[in-house]
Amino acid sequence: MFRAFFSAKTRPVSPKASVAPTAQATSEAWQLGAELPDLTTENPPVSVLLPGDQRAARLGQGMDFELLRAYQPGEPASLIDWRISARTTEPMVRIFREPAQRQCHIVLDTSESMFFGTRYQLKITQALTLAHLLTAAALHQNLAVGLHTPGLSDQSPRHPSTSRARLLNTLHELAAWLDQPAALHAIDWAGFRQRLAHSLPAGQLIIVLGDFQADFAADPHLQGWLPLAERHQLWFFTLFDPAEVELPDLGTVTFAASPPSHPVRLDTHQSALRAELAARFAQRLDAVRDLAMVVGGRVSAVSTPTSVQALFTQCATQLRYGGTEPSP
């Protein structure tokens, strides 16, 4: 019964329920996003606020010296360091590391539990609104933005972009895809994190938008994020519905599901049921907070009724003052 309540793709009873945020919410998110403080933990000097301030994963031409090695036949003679070569028995080449754009990678959890909502909107809708807000902030701060949806296997990986039009179009496309129940697949979080770790140069910002239900069920301590935390900055947003914090006593309640299936009925008058659901939510939130504390990352708990203005205030406060937010 509990699994059906939280793991079925439950949606509000209203037939007009949609995954995509409203046009007004999207517009407001992009306007406010440009006013958010620096998303990165450090306060970089002006000289690194432009493209080329990060070390790339690949070697090539650049300003950062990496190593000396022997000259290989076929390479341009201009690469030879003649002063060093004069003191050795063979020509030597200086290798540099190419500069790279700073990057912000936004991971959108599309697990079935994200399609739950009892007030105003679904958790996935609030996550998309946050994605708009944070994408706008990253672009304003000269960060290339990468959007990741590990639950949409039909979507090909997208390279980080600095184009507002391209990213806005991608977010709209994702909302359209998420409106199709058949497009969703169970997320292999371990495999996704491994692929992400291998593809990113060190020092990037990774923002995770989700409820962590599936991840927590497989790994109660969320230790799978530790390898990424060793090389990158992490910011976890835990999305929740008020009913998950404290299920109200409304008697027997029927929850509709999509795609159509047998309705889920819960007797909310049972105090033991309400207490167990609240305890499961608290355990999951504590696990995310403990992980953020261990790795030096950030964590924010966001409820579905939160307005865009309140989202902006919550993010700005977290960026300015840090620390752990109080429990919802």
ZAFI-540794 format. One record per residue: residue in one letter; x, y, z of N, C-alpha, C in turn. Coordinates in steps of 0.02 Angstrom, whole numbers. Each point is the difference from the previous one (the first is absolute). Example, Ala and Ser with C-alpha at 12.3 -4.5 7.8 and 13.67 -1.06 7.14 Angstrom:
<gukes>
GUKE  kelum      nx      ny      nz     cax     cay     caz      cx      cy      cz
GUKE      A     660    -284     390     -45      59       0      45      60       0
GUKE      S     -18      53     -36      42      59       3     -39      55      37
</gukes>
This chain:
<gukes>
GUKE  kelum      nx      ny      nz     cax     cay     caz      cx      cy      cz
GUKE      M      41     -60       0     -41      60       0      43      63       0
GUKE      F      52       0      42      44      58       2      36       9     -66
GUKE      R      22     -56     -30      34       3     -64     -46      30     -53
GUKE      A     -62     -21       1     -47      25     -50      -9      75       8
GUKE      F       0      25      62     -11      71      12      57      43     -24
GUKE      F      62     -25       9      57      41     -16      36     -19     -64
GUKE      S      -9     -61     -23      37     -21     -59     -42      -3     -63
GUKE      A     -65      -3       6     -41       4     -60       4      70     -28
GUKE      K     -10       7     -65       5      66     -30     -64      38      14
GUKE      T      -9      19      64     -62      32      22      -1      73     -20
GUKE      R     -58      23     -19      -9      69     -20     -63      28      31
GUKE      P      -8      66       3     -62      28      26     -60     -24     -40
GUKE      V     -58       0      33     -60     -26     -32     -20      42     -60
GUKE      S      17      65       2     -20      45     -55      25     -25     -66
GUKE      P     -42      -5     -52      23     -24     -65      45      51     -35
GUKE      K       4      61      25      41      51     -32      72       0      26
GUKE      A      16     -47      45      67      -2      27      51      -9     -55
GUKE      S      53      41       3      52      -2     -51      67       4      33
GUKE      V      50     -29     -32      68       0      27      32      68      -7
GUKE      A     -10      34     -55      35      62     -16     -21      56      47
GUKE      P      47      41      23     -18      60      39     -39      48     -44
GUKE      T     -37      45      30     -38      49     -38      48      49     -34
GUKE      A     -24      33     -52      41      49     -35      21      57      47
GUKE      Q     -44      19      45      16      53      48      55     -22      47
GUKE      A      -4     -62      25      52     -25      45      67      -4     -35
GUKE      T       0     -23     -62      62      -5     -39      31      68     -11
GUKE      S     -41      49     -20      25      68     -12      29      30      64
GUKE      E     -36      -9      55      23      28      64      65     -33      22
GUKE      A       6     -66     -12      61     -35      19      60      26     -38
GUKE      W      -8      14     -64      57      25     -39      18      72      20
GUKE      Q     -49      40      19      15      67      21      37       1      67
GUKE      L     -24     -41      47      30      -1      66      67     -37       1
GUKE      G       7     -49     -44      62     -38      -2      62      43     -11
GUKE      A      -8      52     -39      57      44     -14      22      39      61
GUKE      E     -40       1      53      16      38      60      29     -44      56
GUKE      L       4     -65     -12      27     -45      52      75      12      11
GUKE      P      24      -7      61      73       6      13      37     -56     -36
GUKE      D      67       4       3      43     -50     -33     -18     -70      22
GUKE      L     -12     -45     -48     -19     -69      15      59     -41      27
GUKE      T      60      19     -17      59     -37      22      20      22      70
GUKE      T      34     -45      37      17      15      69      55      51       6
GUKE      E      47       0     -48      54      48       4     -22      66     -29
GUKE      N      38      53      15     -12      66     -28      56      16     -48
GUKE      P      -6     -20     -64      55       6     -47      14      73     -18
GUKE      P      62      17     -17      15      68     -23     -30      14     -68
GUKE      V       0      62     -19     -31      20     -64      32     -36     -58
GUKE      S      64     -15       5      36     -30     -56     -24     -70     -17
GUKE      V     -37     -32      46     -23     -69     -14     -75      -3     -10
GUKE      L     -32      56      -8     -72       1     -12     -18      -8     -73
GUKE      L      50     -10     -42     -11      -8     -71      17     -72     -20
GUKE      P     -21     -22     -60      18     -68     -23      75     -11       2
GUKE      G      19     -60      21      71     -17       1      30       2      69
GUKE      D     -42       5      52      27       6      68       6     -66      36
GUKE      Q     -19     -55     -32       4     -66      30      47     -45     -40
GUKE      R      29     -49      36      44     -48     -33     -42     -52     -36
GUKE      A      15     -12     -63     -37     -50     -38      28     -70      14
GUKE      A     -38     -50     -19      23     -69      10      52     -19     -53
GUKE      R      -2      33     -58      45     -18     -54      62      45      -1
GUKE      L      53     -27     -29      62      37      -8       3      32     -69
GUKE      G      39      53      -6       6      34     -64      34      67       8
GUKE      Q     -23      51     -36      30      66       4     -36      41      53
GUKE      G      38      33      43     -31      40      53      54      35      40
GUKE      M     -20      28      57      46      37      43      26     -41      58
GUKE      D     -34     -53      18      18     -39      59      47     -57     -19
GUKE      F      63       5      22      49     -53     -15     -18     -64      36
GUKE      E       5     -56     -36     -18     -65      28      60     -46       8
GUKE      L      40      -9     -54      56     -47       5      48      10     -59
GUKE      L      59     -31       6      50      -4     -53       3     -73     -23
GUKE      R       5      -9     -66       9     -68     -26      41       3     -64
GUKE      A      22     -58     -22      41      -4     -60     -40      18     -62
GUKE      Y      32      32     -47     -32      17     -64     -16     -63     -39
GUKE      Q     -60      -1     -30     -22     -57     -39       0      18     -74
GUKE      P      27     -43     -43       3      15     -72     -69      18     -28
GUKE      G      -2      53     -41     -62      22     -29     -30      61      35
GUKE      E      23      14      62     -26      59      35      31      63     -28
GUKE      P     -35      58       4      29      63     -25      63      17      39
GUKE      A      49      23     -35      64      18      31      -8      59      49
GUKE      S     -54      39      -9     -11      57      44     -15     -21      72
GUKE      L     -17     -63      11     -14     -24      67      64     -15      40
GUKE      I      56      -5     -34      63     -19      34      24      58      43
GUKE      D      18     -16      61      32      48      44      75      -6     -10
GUKE      W      29      46     -38      71      -6     -20      47      10      58
GUKE      R     -18      41      49      44      11      57       7     -64      42
GUKE      I     -55     -33      11       2     -63      37      34     -54     -41
GUKE      S     -16      -2     -65      28     -52     -44      76       5      -4
GUKE      A      27      61       7      73       9      -4      36     -34      58
GUKE      R     -37     -13      54      31     -32      59     -16     -74       4
GUKE      T     -33     -28     -51     -18     -70      -1      27     -33     -63
GUKE      T     -10     -65      -4      26     -38     -58     -52      -5     -56
GUKE      E     -60      26      11     -53      -4     -51     -45      62       6
GUKE      P     -34      18     -54     -45      58       3     -56     -11      51
GUKE      M     -17      54      36     -52      -4      51     -57      49     -18
GUKE      V     -60     -21      18     -60      39     -16     -35      19      65
GUKE      R     -21      63       4     -40      23      58     -74     -13     -16
GUKE      I     -34     -31      47     -72     -14      -8     -39      44      49
GUKE      F     -51      32     -25     -43      44      41     -70     -30       3
GUKE      R     -37      24      48     -70     -20       7     -45      54     -28
GUKE      E     -45     -20     -43     -43      49     -32     -48      32      49
GUKE      P     -15      64      -9     -50      32      44     -69     -25     -16
GUKE      A     -45       6      48     -68     -23     -11     -49      47      35
GUKE      Q     -61       0     -25     -53      40      30     -22     -31      67
GUKE      R     -12      43      49     -29     -26      62     -68     -29     -15
GUKE      Q     -20     -52      36     -61     -36     -16     -44      -9      61
GUKE      C     -65       2     -12     -50     -16      51     -43     -56     -29
GUKE      H      -2     -57      33     -37     -58     -24     -62     -11      45
GUKE      I     -59       4     -30     -63      -7      36     -29     -69     -15
GUKE      V      -8     -40      53     -26     -68      -6     -73       0      22
GUKE      L     -44     -19     -45     -72       0      14     -23     -72      12
GUKE      D     -22     -13      61     -27     -65      19     -69      -8     -30
GUKE      T      -8     -50     -44     -65     -12     -32     -30     -67      23
GUKE      S      17     -19      61     -29     -62      28     -76       8       7
GUKE      E     -35     -56       3     -73       3       4     -24      36      62
GUKE      S      37      -2      55     -22      34      61       0      75      -8
GUKE      M      35      27     -51       0      72     -11     -65      24     -30
GUKE      F     -43     -45     -22     -64      19     -30     -56      -2      52
GUKE      F      16      19      60     -49       2      54     -12      72      21
GUKE      G     -62      16      15     -16      67      24     -71       2      25
GUKE      T     -10      34      57     -68       7      27     -22      72       1
GUKE      R      46      48     -10     -18      71       1      33      35     -59
GUKE      Y     -39      31     -41      24      46     -52      36     -34     -57
GUKE      Q      54     -37      14      40     -28     -54      38     -62      23
GUKE      L      30     -34     -49      39     -61      14      71      19      21
GUKE      K      33     -48      31      70      11      19      44      11     -62
GUKE      I     -15     -37     -54      40       7     -61      -9      69     -31
GUKE      T     -59      29       8     -12      68     -26      41      51      39
GUKE      Q       2      -8      65      42      46      41      74      -9     -18
GUKE      A      20     -62     -14      70     -12     -19      16      34     -66
GUKE      L     -46      -1     -48      11      35     -63       3      75      10
GUKE      T     -41      27      45       4      72      15      68      17      28
GUKE      L      25     -41      46      67      10      28      53      -4     -54
GUKE      A      -8     -46     -47      48      -7     -55       3      64     -41
GUKE      H     -58      31     -13      -1      64     -36      36      54      40
GUKE      L     -14       4      64      31      51      43      75      -7       2
GUKE      L      24     -62      11      72     -11       7      37       4     -67
GUKE      T     -33     -19     -54      30       7     -66      10      74     -16
GUKE      A     -49      41      15       6      72     -12      58      29      42
GUKE      A       6     -22      63      53      24      43      69     -20     -27
GUKE      A       6     -63     -22      64     -25     -25      22      38     -63
GUKE      L     -47      11     -45      17      36     -62      22      71      16
GUKE      H     -34      32      46      18      69      19      70       3      30
GUKE      Q      22     -56      30      66      -3      31      52     -32     -46
GUKE      N     -15      -2     -65      46     -26     -51      18     -74      11
GUKE      L     -47     -39      23       9     -72       6     -34     -35     -58
GUKE      A      32     -49     -29     -33     -43     -48     -45     -48      38
GUKE      V     -60     -12     -25     -49     -39      36     -12     -66     -36
GUKE      G       4     -55      38     -17     -66     -25     -61     -26      36
GUKE      L     -50     -24     -37     -62     -26      28       0     -76      -7
GUKE      H     -12     -35      55       3     -74       0     -67     -28      25
GUKE      T     -27     -46     -38     -63     -34      19      12     -76      -6
GUKE      P      30     -30      52      18     -72      -5     -60     -46      -8
GUKE      G     -61      24      15     -58     -43      -7     -30       0     -69
GUKE      L      25      42     -46     -25       3     -68      53     -32     -46
GUKE      S      -4     -64      -8      51     -36     -39      -2      17     -74
GUKE      D     -57      25     -24      -6      17     -71      33      67     -16
GUKE      Q      19      38      52      31      64     -12      76      -8      -3
GUKE      S      31      23     -53      72      -5      -7      34      50      46
GUKE      P      61     -15      23      37      47      45       9      67     -34
GUKE      R      -5      53      40       7      68     -26      64      30      27
GUKE      H      37      32     -45      62      33      21     -18      66      34
GUKE      P      40      21      49     -13      65      33      -4      56     -51
GUKE      S     -45      47      12     -12      54     -47      -3      67      36
GUKE      T      15      53     -36      -6      68      27     -55      38     -38
GUKE      S     -39     -35     -40     -53      31     -39     -65      -1      40
GUKE      R     -26      59      15     -63       4      36     -57     -32     -40
GUKE      A      -3      15     -65     -54     -27     -42       2     -76      -1
GUKE      R      61     -28      -7       6     -72      -4     -21     -33      66
GUKE      L      22      27      56     -16     -29      65     -74       7      16
GUKE      L     -28      57     -16     -71      11      11     -42     -50     -41
GUKE      N      21      -9     -62     -35     -48     -43       7     -72      27
GUKE      T      59     -16      26      11     -67      28     -45     -12      60
GUKE      L      -7      50      44     -43      -8      58     -73      -8     -20
GUKE      H     -21      36     -52     -69      -8     -24      -9     -70     -30
GUKE      E      50     -24     -36      -5     -67     -29      -3     -53      55
GUKE      L      38       9      53      -1     -48      55     -69      -3      33
GUKE      A     -31      58       9     -67       1      29     -49     -38     -45
GUKE      A       7       9     -65     -44     -36     -47      12     -76       4
GUKE      W      63     -20       5      16     -71       5     -27     -29      65
GUKE      L       5      38      54     -22     -25      65     -76      -6       5
GUKE      D     -35      33     -45     -73      -7      -3     -21     -67     -31
GUKE      Q      49     -37     -28     -15     -64     -31      23     -56      48
GUKE      P     -47     -34      32      19     -52      49      46     -53     -28
GUKE      A      -8     -16     -65      41     -54     -29      73      20      -7
GUKE      A      15      65       5      69      23     -10      44     -12      61
GUKE      L     -30     -15      57      37      -6      62      27     -71      11
GUKE      H      59      -4      30      31     -64      16      30       5      70
GUKE      A       7     -58      32      34      -1      65      71      25      -8
GUKE      I      24      37      49      66      31      -4      52     -45      32
GUKE      D      53     -13     -37      59     -34      27      46      54      27
GUKE      W     -10      19      63      38      55      28      75     -15       3
GUKE      A      17     -61      17      71     -18       5      34       6     -68
GUKE      G     -32     -25     -53      29       5     -67       3      72     -24
GUKE      F     -51      39      14      -1      70     -20      57      39      33
GUKE      R       8     -10      65      54      37      35      69     -20     -26
GUKE      Q       8     -63     -17      64     -22     -27      15      32     -68
GUKE      R     -50       3     -43       9      32     -65      13      75       8
GUKE      L     -34      31      46      10      72      10      70      14      27
GUKE      A      23     -42      46      67      10      28      55      -6     -53
GUKE      H     -10     -45     -48      51     -10     -51      -1      55     -53
GUKE      S     -55      35      -7      -6      49     -54      15      71      20
GUKE      L       6      15      65       8      69      21      71      15      23
GUKE      P      27      57     -21      63      23      30     -12      21      72
GUKE      A      51      -4      41      -8      14      71     -21      73      11
GUKE      G     -34      11      56     -16      68      21     -65      28     -25
GUKE      Q     -46     -42     -23     -64      25     -27     -53       1      56
GUKE      L     -55      34     -15     -56       4      46     -54     -48     -23
GUKE      I     -22     -45      43     -53     -48     -15     -59      14      46
GUKE      I     -57      13     -30     -62      14      38     -49     -57     -13
GUKE      V     -24     -31      52     -46     -56      -6     -69      21      24
GUKE      L     -50      -7     -43     -69      18      16     -41     -64       2
GUKE      G     -22     -20      59     -38     -63       6     -26     -11      70
GUKE      D     -34     -55      10     -25     -17      66      41     -56      33
GUKE      F      47     -30     -38      48     -49      26     -33     -64      26
GUKE      Q     -63     -13     -19     -33     -59      26      31     -64     -28
GUKE      A       7      -5     -66      28     -60     -29      74      -8      19
GUKE      D      36      55       1      71      -3      18       8     -21      73
GUKE      F     -42      27      44       3     -17      71     -19     -72      13
GUKE      A     -48     -26     -38     -21     -69       8      57     -49     -16
GUKE      A      41      18     -50      56     -44     -20      62      12      42
GUKE      D       8      61      26      61      18      37     -21      48      56
GUKE      P     -18     -26      59     -26      41      55      46      56      23
GUKE      H      65      -7     -13      46      53      20      22      43     -59
GUKE      L     -25     -15     -59      15      39     -61      75       7     -13
GUKE      Q      37     -53      16      72       4      -7      23      -2     -73
GUKE      G     -46     -16     -45      18      -1     -71      20      68     -27
GUKE      W     -17      54      37      18      67     -22      70      21      22
GUKE      L      32     -39      43      65      19      28      54       9     -53
GUKE      P       7     -46     -50      53      10     -51      -9      66     -37
GUKE      L     -61      19     -16     -10      65     -34      16      58      47
GUKE      A     -16      -8      64      13      54      48      74      12      10
GUKE      E      42     -50     -13      72       9       8      29      47     -52
GUKE      R     -33       7     -58      28      41     -54     -44      59     -21
GUKE      H     -60       3      28     -47      52     -22     -37      30      60
GUKE      Q     -33      57     -13     -44      30      50     -71     -28     -11
GUKE      L     -34     -18      54     -66     -30      -5     -51      43      37
GUKE      W     -59       6     -30     -56      34      32     -62     -43     -11
GUKE      F     -29     -25      55     -58     -44      -3     -63      39      16
GUKE      F     -49      -6     -43     -67      27      13     -47     -59      11
GUKE      T     -29      -3      60     -48     -52      16     -70      27     -10
GUKE      L     -35     -26     -50     -68      22     -14     -49     -42      41
GUKE      F     -50      32      29     -49     -37      39     -68      33      -4
GUKE      D     -51     -40      13     -68      25       5     -18       5      74
GUKE      P     -39      50      20     -18       6      71     -30     -63      31
GUKE      A     -35     -39     -41     -29     -62      27      52     -50      20
GUKE      E      61       5     -28      53     -46      19      28      17      69
GUKE      V      -2      64      18      25      21      65     -50     -18      55
GUKE      E     -63      15     -12     -52     -16      49     -65     -13     -38
GUKE      L     -17     -63      -7     -61     -19     -36     -60      21      42
GUKE      P     -44      43     -26     -58      22      40     -50     -56      10
GUKE      D     -39       6      53     -52     -49      15     -63      20     -40
GUKE      L      -8     -33     -57     -57      15     -44     -45     -61     -10
GUKE      G       9     -50      42     -39     -61      -9      28     -41     -57
GUKE      T     -41     -36     -36      21     -40     -57       7      44     -61
GUKE      V      60       0     -29      15      42     -58      20     -43     -58
GUKE      T     -24      17     -59      17     -36     -62      49      42     -41
GUKE      F      56     -29     -19      50      34     -41      -4     -27     -71
GUKE      A      -8      45     -48      -2     -20     -69      70     -13     -25
GUKE      A       6     -41     -52      66     -17     -28      -2       3     -75
GUKE      S      58      14     -29       7       2     -73      65     -35     -18
GUKE      P       0     -48     -47     -57     -20     -41     -55     -34      42
GUKE      P     -61      -3     -28     -56     -25      39      15     -68      31
GUKE      S     -14      -5      63       8     -63      36     -49       1      59
GUKE      H       3     -50      41     -45      -2      57      15      59      47
GUKE      P     -49      39      20      12      55      46      30     -24      66
GUKE      V      39      43      31      31     -16      64     -42      32      55
GUKE      R     -23     -41      47     -42      24      55      38      -6      65
GUKE      L       2      54      38      33       1      64     -48      26      54
GUKE      D       1     -33      57     -39      23      56      44      46      42
GUKE      T      -3      64     -14      44      48      34     -20      11      73
GUKE      H     -54     -30      21     -21       7      70      46     -42      45
GUKE      Q      36     -48     -28      45     -42      40      63      39      19
GUKE      S       7      13      64      58      39      23      66     -37     -14
GUKE      A      -1     -67       3      61     -38     -13      23       9     -72
GUKE      L     -47       2     -47      16      11     -70      31      69     -10
GUKE      R     -30      51      28      26      67      -8      69       6      31
GUKE      A      10     -31      57      65       3      34      54     -35     -40
GUKE      E     -16     -58     -30      49     -37     -38      21      38     -63
GUKE      L     -48      29     -35      17      37     -61      42      61      17
GUKE      A     -16      34      55      39      58      20      71     -20      20
GUKE      A       7     -58      33      66     -23      21      43     -18     -60
GUKE      R     -30     -30     -51      38     -18     -60      26      63     -35
GUKE      F     -42      51      -4      22      63     -30      57      31      40
GUKE      A      -6       1      65      52      30      43      66     -38      -7
GUKE      Q      -3     -65      -4      62     -40      -8      34      17     -66
GUKE      R     -40       6     -53      29      16     -66      32      69      -1
GUKE      L     -35      48      30      27      68       1      63       4      43
GUKE      D       1     -36      56      60      -1      43      59     -31     -37
GUKE      A     -13     -51     -41      55     -32     -37      30      49     -50
GUKE      V     -41      40     -34      26      48     -47      39      54      36
GUKE      R     -25      24      56      35      52      39      66     -26      28
GUKE      D       0     -61      24      62     -28      26      52      -6     -55
GUKE      L     -22     -21     -60      46      -5     -56      30      68     -17
GUKE      A     -43      51      -4      24      67     -16      49      25      52
GUKE      M     -12     -15      63      45      22      53      67     -34      -5
GUKE      V      -1     -64     -17      63     -38      -5      43      25     -58
GUKE      V     -31      14     -57      39      19     -60       8      75      -7
GUKE      G     -28      39      46       7      72      -5     -44      31     -54
GUKE      G     -55     -33     -16     -45      26     -51     -58      38      31
GUKE      R     -48      18     -42     -60      35      23     -60     -46      -6
GUKE      V     -51      14      41     -63     -36      -6     -57      48      14
GUKE      S     -52      -4     -41     -59      41       8     -62     -44      -8
GUKE      A     -47       8      47     -64     -36      -3     -53      47     -28
GUKE      V     -32     -21     -55     -47      44     -35     -68     -35      -4
GUKE      S     -52      33      22     -68     -28      -3     -34      21     -65
GUKE      T     -49     -38     -20     -34      13     -64     -39      65      -1
GUKE      P     -30      25      57     -37      63      -5      44      62      -1
GUKE      T      65      -7       8      45      58       3      -3      41     -65
GUKE      S     -11      65       7      -3      43     -59      69      12     -29
GUKE      V       3      27     -61      64      13     -32      39      52      40
GUKE      Q     -34      51      23      34      51      41      30     -31      63
GUKE      A     -38     -44      32      25     -33      60      59     -47     -16
GUKE      L      -3     -33     -59      56     -41     -21      63      42      -8
GUKE      F      -7      58     -31      57      45      -9      28      20      68
GUKE      T     -43      19      47      23      21      66      35     -57      36
GUKE      Q     -27     -60      -6      30     -58      33      69     -15     -29
GUKE      C       7       2     -66      64     -13     -32      51      55      16
GUKE      A     -22      62      -2      45      56      14      25      -3      72
GUKE      T     -44     -16      47      20      -6      70      51     -56       9
GUKE      Q     -12     -56     -33      45     -56       6      69      17     -29
GUKE      L       1      36     -56      63      18     -32      39      51      41
GUKE      R     -36      46      32      34      52      38      25     -24      68
GUKE      Y     -41     -41      33      16     -17      69      16     -74      11
GUKE      G     -19     -43     -48      16     -71       6     -36     -30      60
GUKE      G      32     -52      28     -29     -33      58     -54     -49     -19
GUKE      T     -32     -28      51     -53     -50     -10     -67      33      12
GUKE      E     -46     -10     -46     -66      29       7     -38     -37      55
GUKE      P     -46      35      33     -41     -34      51     -46     -51     -33
GUKE      S     -22     -48      39     -45     -52     -26     -66      30     -21
GUKE      P     -31     -27     -53     -64      27     -22     -56     -15      51
</gukes>
